[in-house]
Amino acid sequence: SQTRGRFLELLFEAASAWGTVGLSTGLTPGLTTAGKSVIIALMFVGRVGPLTLAAILLRHVRRKAELYYPEEDVMIG
């Protein structure tokens, strides 16, 4: 049916945006501003990566870990 075809085209656009592969069915120019915004958000999340995005968002929740750098005397010669 027509609705099923439209759904598959939208799904393809969303999956292509998430995967940042650059493929399109030509549907994007006809989307509303909200639809284009969703595609842009999917492209951004797909590019940054879900784990990286989660780490950035959750970074302020965790307390800052103390870092200790190793020290060593280097002998030259």
PDB file of N, CA, C and O in Angstrom:
ATOM      1  N   SER A   1       0.826  -1.185   0.000  1.00  0.00           N
ATOM      2  CA  SER A   1       0.000   0.000   0.000  1.00  0.00           C
ATOM      3  C   SER A   1       0.873   1.252   0.000  1.00  0.00           C
ATOM      4  O   SER A   1       2.086   1.178   0.196  1.00  0.00           O
ATOM      5  N   GLN A   2       0.250   2.379  -0.218  1.00  0.00           N
ATOM      6  CA  GLN A   2       0.962   3.658  -0.287  1.00  0.00           C
ATOM      7  C   GLN A   2       1.580   4.035   1.053  1.00  0.00           C
ATOM      8  O   GLN A   2       2.694   4.555   1.098  1.00  0.00           O
ATOM      9  N   THR A   3       0.864   3.776   2.144  1.00  0.00           N
ATOM     10  CA  THR A   3       1.364   4.117   3.475  1.00  0.00           C
ATOM     11  C   THR A   3       2.595   3.298   3.818  1.00  0.00           C
ATOM     12  O   THR A   3       3.548   3.823   4.394  1.00  0.00           O
ATOM     13  N   ARG A   4       2.587   2.008   3.468  1.00  0.00           N
ATOM     14  CA  ARG A   4       3.729   1.145   3.736  1.00  0.00           C
ATOM     15  C   ARG A   4       4.965   1.611   2.961  1.00  0.00           C
ATOM     16  O   ARG A   4       6.075   1.602   3.494  1.00  0.00           O
ATOM     17  N   GLY A   5       4.772   2.011   1.720  1.00  0.00           N
ATOM     18  CA  GLY A   5       5.888   2.513   0.918  1.00  0.00           C
ATOM     19  C   GLY A   5       6.465   3.789   1.496  1.00  0.00           C
ATOM     20  O   GLY A   5       7.681   3.975   1.525  1.00  0.00           O
ATOM     21  N   ARG A   6       5.592   4.662   1.954  1.00  0.00           N
ATOM     22  CA  ARG A   6       6.047   5.923   2.553  1.00  0.00           C
ATOM     23  C   ARG A   6       6.811   5.654   3.850  1.00  0.00           C
ATOM     24  O   ARG A   6       7.829   6.287   4.125  1.00  0.00           O
ATOM     25  N   PHE A   7       6.297   4.689   4.655  1.00  0.00           N
ATOM     26  CA  PHE A   7       6.973   4.340   5.903  1.00  0.00           C
ATOM     27  C   PHE A   7       8.368   3.791   5.612  1.00  0.00           C
ATOM     28  O   PHE A   7       9.327   4.151   6.294  1.00  0.00           O
ATOM     29  N   LEU A   8       8.488   2.934   4.617  1.00  0.00           N
ATOM     30  CA  LEU A   8       9.794   2.360   4.292  1.00  0.00           C
ATOM     31  C   LEU A   8      10.761   3.429   3.784  1.00  0.00           C
ATOM     32  O   LEU A   8      11.953   3.380   4.086  1.00  0.00           O
ATOM     33  N   GLU A   9      10.257   4.384   3.023  1.00  0.00           N
ATOM     34  CA  GLU A   9      11.113   5.486   2.568  1.00  0.00           C
ATOM     35  C   GLU A   9      11.601   6.319   3.750  1.00  0.00           C
ATOM     36  O   GLU A   9      12.777   6.678   3.813  1.00  0.00           O
ATOM     37  N   LEU A  10      10.704   6.625   4.686  1.00  0.00           N
ATOM     38  CA  LEU A  10      11.094   7.385   5.878  1.00  0.00           C
ATOM     39  C   LEU A  10      12.072   6.597   6.739  1.00  0.00           C
ATOM     40  O   LEU A  10      13.024   7.164   7.275  1.00  0.00           O
ATOM     41  N   LEU A  11      11.846   5.305   6.872  1.00  0.00           N
ATOM     42  CA  LEU A  11      12.759   4.451   7.631  1.00  0.00           C
ATOM     43  C   LEU A  11      14.134   4.415   6.983  1.00  0.00           C
ATOM     44  O   LEU A  11      15.153   4.464   7.671  1.00  0.00           O
ATOM     45  N   PHE A  12      14.159   4.331   5.654  1.00  0.00           N
ATOM     46  CA  PHE A  12      15.429   4.338   4.933  1.00  0.00           C
ATOM     47  C   PHE A  12      16.170   5.651   5.155  1.00  0.00           C
ATOM     48  O   PHE A  12      17.377   5.648   5.392  1.00  0.00           O
ATOM     49  N   GLU A  13      15.458   6.768   5.080  1.00  0.00           N
ATOM     50  CA  GLU A  13      16.078   8.080   5.313  1.00  0.00           C
ATOM     51  C   GLU A  13      16.660   8.166   6.722  1.00  0.00           C
ATOM     52  O   GLU A  13      17.768   8.665   6.917  1.00  0.00           O
ATOM     53  N   ALA A  14      15.896   7.674   7.704  1.00  0.00           N
ATOM     54  CA  ALA A  14      16.356   7.743   9.095  1.00  0.00           C
ATOM     55  C   ALA A  14      17.566   6.845   9.309  1.00  0.00           C
ATOM     56  O   ALA A  14      18.521   7.248   9.973  1.00  0.00           O
ATOM     57  N   ALA A  15      17.540   5.641   8.761  1.00  0.00           N
ATOM     58  CA  ALA A  15      18.676   4.722   8.913  1.00  0.00           C
ATOM     59  C   ALA A  15      19.905   5.253   8.189  1.00  0.00           C
ATOM     60  O   ALA A  15      21.025   5.108   8.678  1.00  0.00           O
ATOM     61  N   SER A  16      19.703   5.861   7.038  1.00  0.00           N
ATOM     62  CA  SER A  16      20.815   6.449   6.300  1.00  0.00           C
ATOM     63  C   SER A  16      21.423   7.629   7.062  1.00  0.00           C
ATOM     64  O   SER A  16      22.641   7.806   7.073  1.00  0.00           O
ATOM     65  N   ALA A  17      20.573   8.426   7.694  1.00  0.00           N
ATOM     66  CA  ALA A  17      21.062   9.563   8.486  1.00  0.00           C
ATOM     67  C   ALA A  17      21.837   9.063   9.702  1.00  0.00           C
ATOM     68  O   ALA A  17      22.910   9.579  10.014  1.00  0.00           O
ATOM     69  N   TRP A  18      21.292   8.056  10.388  1.00  0.00           N
ATOM     70  CA  TRP A  18      21.956   7.502  11.576  1.00  0.00           C
ATOM     71  C   TRP A  18      23.318   6.923  11.199  1.00  0.00           C
ATOM     72  O   TRP A  18      24.300   7.113  11.917  1.00  0.00           O
ATOM     73  N   GLY A  19      23.371   6.222  10.079  1.00  0.00           N
ATOM     74  CA  GLY A  19      24.618   5.604   9.649  1.00  0.00           C
ATOM     75  C   GLY A  19      25.548   6.557   8.926  1.00  0.00           C
ATOM     76  O   GLY A  19      26.674   6.177   8.603  1.00  0.00           O
ATOM     77  N   THR A  20      25.124   7.766   8.663  1.00  0.00           N
ATOM     78  CA  THR A  20      25.874   8.799   7.946  1.00  0.00           C
ATOM     79  C   THR A  20      26.492   8.254   6.660  1.00  0.00           C
ATOM     80  O   THR A  20      27.675   8.460   6.390  1.00  0.00           O
ATOM     81  N   VAL A  21      25.678   7.559   5.877  1.00  0.00           N
ATOM     82  CA  VAL A  21      26.173   6.970   4.630  1.00  0.00           C
ATOM     83  C   VAL A  21      25.900   7.849   3.420  1.00  0.00           C
ATOM     84  O   VAL A  21      26.484   7.625   2.360  1.00  0.00           O
ATOM     85  N   GLY A  22      25.027   8.844   3.548  1.00  0.00           N
ATOM     86  CA  GLY A  22      24.789   9.775   2.456  1.00  0.00           C
ATOM     87  C   GLY A  22      23.803   9.294   1.415  1.00  0.00           C
ATOM     88  O   GLY A  22      23.692   9.913   0.357  1.00  0.00           O
ATOM     89  N   LEU A  23      23.093   8.231   1.669  1.00  0.00           N
ATOM     90  CA  LEU A  23      22.103   7.751   0.717  1.00  0.00           C
ATOM     91  C   LEU A  23      20.756   8.392   1.004  1.00  0.00           C
ATOM     92  O   LEU A  23      20.438   8.715   2.148  1.00  0.00           O
ATOM     93  N   SER A  24      19.965   8.572  -0.056  1.00  0.00           N
ATOM     94  CA  SER A  24      18.655   9.188   0.114  1.00  0.00           C
ATOM     95  C   SER A  24      17.723   8.684  -0.973  1.00  0.00           C
ATOM     96  O   SER A  24      18.159   8.308  -2.061  1.00  0.00           O
ATOM     97  N   THR A  25      16.441   8.682  -0.666  1.00  0.00           N
ATOM     98  CA  THR A  25      15.431   8.339  -1.662  1.00  0.00           C
ATOM     99  C   THR A  25      14.881   9.598  -2.322  1.00  0.00           C
ATOM    100  O   THR A  25      13.976   9.520  -3.153  1.00  0.00           O
ATOM    101  N   GLY A  26      15.419  10.749  -1.957  1.00  0.00           N
ATOM    102  CA  GLY A  26      14.946  12.014  -2.496  1.00  0.00           C
ATOM    103  C   GLY A  26      13.779  12.584  -1.714  1.00  0.00           C
ATOM    104  O   GLY A  26      13.129  13.534  -2.152  1.00  0.00           O
ATOM    105  N   LEU A  27      13.522  12.009  -0.573  1.00  0.00           N
ATOM    106  CA  LEU A  27      12.386  12.417   0.252  1.00  0.00           C
ATOM    107  C   LEU A  27      12.713  13.610   1.147  1.00  0.00           C
ATOM    108  O   LEU A  27      11.806  14.344   1.540  1.00  0.00           O
ATOM    109  N   THR A  28      13.954  13.815   1.469  1.00  0.00           N
ATOM    110  CA  THR A  28      14.362  14.829   2.442  1.00  0.00           C
ATOM    111  C   THR A  28      13.939  16.252   2.075  1.00  0.00           C
ATOM    112  O   THR A  28      13.468  16.973   2.955  1.00  0.00           O
ATOM    113  N   PRO A  29      14.080  16.689   0.833  1.00  0.00           N
ATOM    114  CA  PRO A  29      13.659  18.070   0.528  1.00  0.00           C
ATOM    115  C   PRO A  29      12.180  18.334   0.764  1.00  0.00           C
ATOM    116  O   PRO A  29      11.786  19.477   0.993  1.00  0.00           O
ATOM    117  N   GLY A  30      11.358  17.294   0.713  1.00  0.00           N
ATOM    118  CA  GLY A  30       9.929  17.467   0.923  1.00  0.00           C
ATOM    119  C   GLY A  30       9.483  17.363   2.362  1.00  0.00           C
ATOM    120  O   GLY A  30       8.292  17.496   2.646  1.00  0.00           O
ATOM    121  N   LEU A  31      10.413  17.128   3.285  1.00  0.00           N
ATOM    122  CA  LEU A  31      10.059  17.009   4.696  1.00  0.00           C
ATOM    123  C   LEU A  31       9.751  18.381   5.294  1.00  0.00           C
ATOM    124  O   LEU A  31      10.189  19.414   4.788  1.00  0.00           O
ATOM    125  N   THR A  32       8.994  18.359   6.372  1.00  0.00           N
ATOM    126  CA  THR A  32       8.729  19.595   7.107  1.00  0.00           C
ATOM    127  C   THR A  32       9.993  20.015   7.851  1.00  0.00           C
ATOM    128  O   THR A  32      10.979  19.279   7.883  1.00  0.00           O
ATOM    129  N   THR A  33       9.954  21.186   8.440  1.00  0.00           N
ATOM    130  CA  THR A  33      11.099  21.658   9.225  1.00  0.00           C
ATOM    131  C   THR A  33      11.380  20.718  10.392  1.00  0.00           C
ATOM    132  O   THR A  33      12.538  20.447  10.710  1.00  0.00           O
ATOM    133  N   ALA A  34      10.329  20.227  11.025  1.00  0.00           N
ATOM    134  CA  ALA A  34      10.506  19.275  12.126  1.00  0.00           C
ATOM    135  C   ALA A  34      11.133  17.981  11.623  1.00  0.00           C
ATOM    136  O   ALA A  34      12.008  17.423  12.285  1.00  0.00           O
ATOM    137  N   GLY A  35      10.701  17.500  10.469  1.00  0.00           N
ATOM    138  CA  GLY A  35      11.264  16.281   9.896  1.00  0.00           C
ATOM    139  C   GLY A  35      12.733  16.444   9.552  1.00  0.00           C
ATOM    140  O   GLY A  35      13.539  15.548   9.799  1.00  0.00           O
ATOM    141  N   LYS A  36      13.078  17.585   8.983  1.00  0.00           N
ATOM    142  CA  LYS A  36      14.477  17.865   8.667  1.00  0.00           C
ATOM    143  C   LYS A  36      15.310  17.964   9.938  1.00  0.00           C
ATOM    144  O   LYS A  36      16.467  17.543   9.965  1.00  0.00           O
ATOM    145  N   SER A  37      14.721  18.521  10.987  1.00  0.00           N
ATOM    146  CA  SER A  37      15.427  18.620  12.270  1.00  0.00           C
ATOM    147  C   SER A  37      15.709  17.240  12.840  1.00  0.00           C
ATOM    148  O   SER A  37      16.775  17.005  13.409  1.00  0.00           O
ATOM    149  N   VAL A  38      14.763  16.330  12.690  1.00  0.00           N
ATOM    150  CA  VAL A  38      14.973  14.949  13.153  1.00  0.00           C
ATOM    151  C   VAL A  38      16.101  14.308  12.364  1.00  0.00           C
ATOM    152  O   VAL A  38      16.954  13.635  12.944  1.00  0.00           O
ATOM    153  N   ILE A  39      16.121  14.503  11.060  1.00  0.00           N
ATOM    154  CA  ILE A  39      17.193  13.948  10.221  1.00  0.00           C
ATOM    155  C   ILE A  39      18.540  14.531  10.636  1.00  0.00           C
ATOM    156  O   ILE A  39      19.530  13.804  10.715  1.00  0.00           O
ATOM    157  N   ILE A  40      18.587  15.824  10.899  1.00  0.00           N
ATOM    158  CA  ILE A  40      19.833  16.474  11.337  1.00  0.00           C
ATOM    159  C   ILE A  40      20.300  15.899  12.668  1.00  0.00           C
ATOM    160  O   ILE A  40      21.487  15.625  12.844  1.00  0.00           O
ATOM    161  N   ALA A  41      19.367  15.715  13.611  1.00  0.00           N
ATOM    162  CA  ALA A  41      19.721  15.148  14.914  1.00  0.00           C
ATOM    163  C   ALA A  41      20.231  13.722  14.760  1.00  0.00           C
ATOM    164  O   ALA A  41      21.197  13.338  15.419  1.00  0.00           O
ATOM    165  N   LEU A  42      19.595  12.930  13.898  1.00  0.00           N
ATOM    166  CA  LEU A  42      20.051  11.558  13.668  1.00  0.00           C
ATOM    167  C   LEU A  42      21.448  11.542  13.048  1.00  0.00           C
ATOM    168  O   LEU A  42      22.276  10.701  13.398  1.00  0.00           O
ATOM    169  N   MET A  43      21.703  12.461  12.137  1.00  0.00           N
ATOM    170  CA  MET A  43      23.035  12.536  11.526  1.00  0.00           C
ATOM    171  C   MET A  43      24.089  12.903  12.566  1.00  0.00           C
ATOM    172  O   MET A  43      25.187  12.347  12.564  1.00  0.00           O
ATOM    173  N   PHE A  44      23.754  13.842  13.454  1.00  0.00           N
ATOM    174  CA  PHE A  44      24.700  14.247  14.488  1.00  0.00           C
ATOM    175  C   PHE A  44      24.987  13.100  15.453  1.00  0.00           C
ATOM    176  O   PHE A  44      26.145  12.813  15.756  1.00  0.00           O
ATOM    177  N   VAL A  45      23.937  12.450  15.930  1.00  0.00           N
ATOM    178  CA  VAL A  45      24.111  11.329  16.862  1.00  0.00           C
ATOM    179  C   VAL A  45      24.854  10.191  16.190  1.00  0.00           C
ATOM    180  O   VAL A  45      25.709   9.560  16.812  1.00  0.00           O
ATOM    181  N   GLY A  46      24.543   9.918  14.927  1.00  0.00           N
ATOM    182  CA  GLY A  46      25.244   8.862  14.207  1.00  0.00           C
ATOM    183  C   GLY A  46      26.709   9.168  14.017  1.00  0.00           C
ATOM    184  O   GLY A  46      27.545   8.264  14.050  1.00  0.00           O
ATOM    185  N   ARG A  47      27.031  10.426  13.819  1.00  0.00           N
ATOM    186  CA  ARG A  47      28.434  10.821  13.621  1.00  0.00           C
ATOM    187  C   ARG A  47      29.205  10.790  14.935  1.00  0.00           C
ATOM    188  O   ARG A  47      30.320  10.272  14.994  1.00  0.00           O
ATOM    189  N   VAL A  48      28.619  11.337  15.972  1.00  0.00           N
ATOM    190  CA  VAL A  48      29.291  11.391  17.268  1.00  0.00           C
ATOM    191  C   VAL A  48      29.373   9.996  17.879  1.00  0.00           C
ATOM    192  O   VAL A  48      30.386   9.631  18.476  1.00  0.00           O
ATOM    193  N   GLY A  49      28.327   9.237  17.731  1.00  0.00           N
ATOM    194  CA  GLY A  49      28.303   7.899  18.298  1.00  0.00           C
ATOM    195  C   GLY A  49      27.519   7.870  19.583  1.00  0.00           C
ATOM    196  O   GLY A  49      27.685   8.741  20.437  1.00  0.00           O
ATOM    197  N   PRO A  50      26.671   6.882  19.729  1.00  0.00           N
ATOM    198  CA  PRO A  50      25.829   6.812  20.923  1.00  0.00           C
ATOM    199  C   PRO A  50      26.617   6.706  22.221  1.00  0.00           C
ATOM    200  O   PRO A  50      26.245   7.336  23.212  1.00  0.00           O
ATOM    201  N   LEU A  51      27.686   5.933  22.243  1.00  0.00           N
ATOM    202  CA  LEU A  51      28.455   5.782  23.476  1.00  0.00           C
ATOM    203  C   LEU A  51      29.179   7.068  23.840  1.00  0.00           C
ATOM    204  O   LEU A  51      29.235   7.442  25.012  1.00  0.00           O
ATOM    205  N   THR A  52      29.732   7.744  22.847  1.00  0.00           N
ATOM    206  CA  THR A  52      30.409   9.015  23.100  1.00  0.00           C
ATOM    207  C   THR A  52      29.417  10.056  23.586  1.00  0.00           C
ATOM    208  O   THR A  52      29.697  10.803  24.523  1.00  0.00           O
ATOM    209  N   LEU A  53      28.252  10.101  22.943  1.00  0.00           N
ATOM    210  CA  LEU A  53      27.232  11.055  23.355  1.00  0.00           C
ATOM    211  C   LEU A  53      26.763  10.771  24.777  1.00  0.00           C
ATOM    212  O   LEU A  53      26.563  11.704  25.554  1.00  0.00           O
ATOM    213  N   ALA A  54      26.587   9.514  25.128  1.00  0.00           N
ATOM    214  CA  ALA A  54      26.176   9.150  26.489  1.00  0.00           C
ATOM    215  C   ALA A  54      27.262   9.542  27.493  1.00  0.00           C
ATOM    216  O   ALA A  54      26.954  10.034  28.579  1.00  0.00           O
ATOM    217  N   ALA A  55      28.522   9.327  27.136  1.00  0.00           N
ATOM    218  CA  ALA A  55      29.620   9.682  28.032  1.00  0.00           C
ATOM    219  C   ALA A  55      29.668  11.192  28.268  1.00  0.00           C
ATOM    220  O   ALA A  55      29.926  11.644  29.384  1.00  0.00           O
ATOM    221  N   ILE A  56      29.421  11.962  27.222  1.00  0.00           N
ATOM    222  CA  ILE A  56      29.420  13.415  27.358  1.00  0.00           C
ATOM    223  C   ILE A  56      28.272  13.872  28.252  1.00  0.00           C
ATOM    224  O   ILE A  56      28.448  14.734  29.112  1.00  0.00           O
ATOM    225  N   LEU A  57      27.095  13.286  28.040  1.00  0.00           N
ATOM    226  CA  LEU A  57      25.931  13.696  28.826  1.00  0.00           C
ATOM    227  C   LEU A  57      26.029  13.257  30.277  1.00  0.00           C
ATOM    228  O   LEU A  57      25.529  13.952  31.161  1.00  0.00           O
ATOM    229  N   LEU A  58      26.663  12.118  30.544  1.00  0.00           N
ATOM    230  CA  LEU A  58      26.752  11.599  31.903  1.00  0.00           C
ATOM    231  C   LEU A  58      28.010  12.040  32.639  1.00  0.00           C
ATOM    232  O   LEU A  58      28.172  11.751  33.824  1.00  0.00           O
ATOM    233  N   ARG A  59      28.895  12.737  31.945  1.00  0.00           N
ATOM    234  CA  ARG A  59      30.159  13.135  32.552  1.00  0.00           C
ATOM    235  C   ARG A  59      29.948  14.021  33.775  1.00  0.00           C
ATOM    236  O   ARG A  59      30.659  13.883  34.770  1.00  0.00           O
ATOM    237  N   HIS A  60      28.984  14.923  33.710  1.00  0.00           N
ATOM    238  CA  HIS A  60      28.767  15.831  34.832  1.00  0.00           C
ATOM    239  C   HIS A  60      28.093  15.136  36.005  1.00  0.00           C
ATOM    240  O   HIS A  60      28.091  15.674  37.113  1.00  0.00           O
ATOM    241  N   VAL A  61      27.522  13.960  35.792  1.00  0.00           N
ATOM    242  CA  VAL A  61      26.862  13.234  36.877  1.00  0.00           C
ATOM    243  C   VAL A  61      27.893  12.590  37.799  1.00  0.00           C
ATOM    244  O   VAL A  61      27.759  12.620  39.022  1.00  0.00           O
ATOM    245  N   ARG A  62      28.914  12.013  37.195  1.00  0.00           N
ATOM    246  CA  ARG A  62      29.957  11.357  37.986  1.00  0.00           C
ATOM    247  C   ARG A  62      30.888  12.403  38.602  1.00  0.00           C
ATOM    248  O   ARG A  62      31.100  13.479  38.044  1.00  0.00           O
ATOM    249  N   ARG A  63      31.428  12.058  39.752  1.00  0.00           N
ATOM    250  CA  ARG A  63      32.392  12.996  40.332  1.00  0.00           C
ATOM    251  C   ARG A  63      33.718  12.861  39.588  1.00  0.00           C
ATOM    252  O   ARG A  63      34.023  11.815  39.014  1.00  0.00           O
ATOM    253  N   LYS A  64      34.471  13.904  39.610  1.00  0.00           N
ATOM    254  CA  LYS A  64      35.707  13.939  38.849  1.00  0.00           C
ATOM    255  C   LYS A  64      36.727  12.986  39.466  1.00  0.00           C
ATOM    256  O   LYS A  64      37.011  13.053  40.662  1.00  0.00           O
ATOM    257  N   ALA A  65      37.264  12.112  38.647  1.00  0.00           N
ATOM    258  CA  ALA A  65      38.252  11.149  39.123  1.00  0.00           C
ATOM    259  C   ALA A  65      39.605  11.844  39.274  1.00  0.00           C
ATOM    260  O   ALA A  65      39.982  12.693  38.468  1.00  0.00           O
ATOM    261  N   GLU A  66      40.303  11.469  40.300  1.00  0.00           N
ATOM    262  CA  GLU A  66      41.633  12.030  40.495  1.00  0.00           C
ATOM    263  C   GLU A  66      42.615  11.282  39.606  1.00  0.00           C
ATOM    264  O   GLU A  66      42.575  10.056  39.506  1.00  0.00           O
ATOM    265  N   LEU A  67      43.488  12.032  38.968  1.00  0.00           N
ATOM    266  CA  LEU A  67      44.463  11.438  38.068  1.00  0.00           C
ATOM    267  C   LEU A  67      45.834  11.460  38.716  1.00  0.00           C
ATOM    268  O   LEU A  67      46.237  12.451  39.325  1.00  0.00           O
ATOM    269  N   TYR A  68      46.529  10.372  38.576  1.00  0.00           N
ATOM    270  CA  TYR A  68      47.899  10.276  39.054  1.00  0.00           C
ATOM    271  C   TYR A  68      48.788   9.915  37.877  1.00  0.00           C
ATOM    272  O   TYR A  68      48.575   8.901  37.212  1.00  0.00           O
ATOM    273  N   TYR A  69      49.776  10.744  37.630  1.00  0.00           N
ATOM    274  CA  TYR A  69      50.703  10.489  36.543  1.00  0.00           C
ATOM    275  C   TYR A  69      51.944   9.813  37.096  1.00  0.00           C
ATOM    276  O   TYR A  69      52.443  10.206  38.150  1.00  0.00           O
ATOM    277  N   PRO A  70      52.452   8.800  36.399  1.00  0.00           N
ATOM    278  CA  PRO A  70      53.653   8.118  36.885  1.00  0.00           C
ATOM    279  C   PRO A  70      54.885   9.030  36.736  1.00  0.00           C
ATOM    280  O   PRO A  70      54.988   9.824  35.801  1.00  0.00           O
ATOM    281  N   GLU A  71      55.787   8.886  37.670  1.00  0.00           N
ATOM    282  CA  GLU A  71      57.029   9.654  37.625  1.00  0.00           C
ATOM    283  C   GLU A  71      58.198   8.678  37.597  1.00  0.00           C
ATOM    284  O   GLU A  71      58.192   7.648  38.272  1.00  0.00           O
ATOM    285  N   GLU A  72      59.193   9.028  36.801  1.00  0.00           N
ATOM    286  CA  GLU A  72      60.370   8.171  36.684  1.00  0.00           C
ATOM    287  C   GLU A  72      61.536   9.033  36.266  1.00  0.00           C
ATOM    288  O   GLU A  72      61.376   9.967  35.479  1.00  0.00           O
ATOM    289  N   ASP A  73      62.713   8.723  36.789  1.00  0.00           N
ATOM    290  CA  ASP A  73      63.940   9.382  36.359  1.00  0.00           C
ATOM    291  C   ASP A  73      64.429   8.685  35.106  1.00  0.00           C
ATOM    292  O   ASP A  73      64.586   7.464  35.094  1.00  0.00           O
ATOM    293  N   VAL A  74      64.671   9.450  34.046  1.00  0.00           N
ATOM    294  CA  VAL A  74      65.124   8.880  32.791  1.00  0.00           C
ATOM    295  C   VAL A  74      66.630   9.035  32.699  1.00  0.00           C
ATOM    296  O   VAL A  74      67.163  10.136  32.835  1.00  0.00           O
ATOM    297  N   MET A  75      67.314   7.916  32.464  1.00  0.00           N
ATOM    298  CA  MET A  75      68.771   7.939  32.334  1.00  0.00           C
ATOM    299  C   MET A  75      69.110   8.024  30.846  1.00  0.00           C
ATOM    300  O   MET A  75      68.655   7.219  30.034  1.00  0.00           O
ATOM    301  N   ILE A  76      69.925   9.029  30.517  1.00  0.00           N
ATOM    302  CA  ILE A  76      70.338   9.215  29.127  1.00  0.00           C
ATOM    303  C   ILE A  76      71.843   9.068  29.065  1.00  0.00           C
ATOM    304  O   ILE A  76      72.571   9.665  29.858  1.00  0.00           O
ATOM    305  N   GLY A  77      72.308   8.262  28.111  1.00  0.00           N
ATOM    306  CA  GLY A  77      73.737   8.148  27.878  1.00  0.00           C
ATOM    307  C   GLY A  77      74.408   6.955  28.399  1.00  0.00           C
ATOM    308  O   GLY A  77      75.618   6.804  28.232  1.00  0.00           O
TER     309      GLY A  77
END
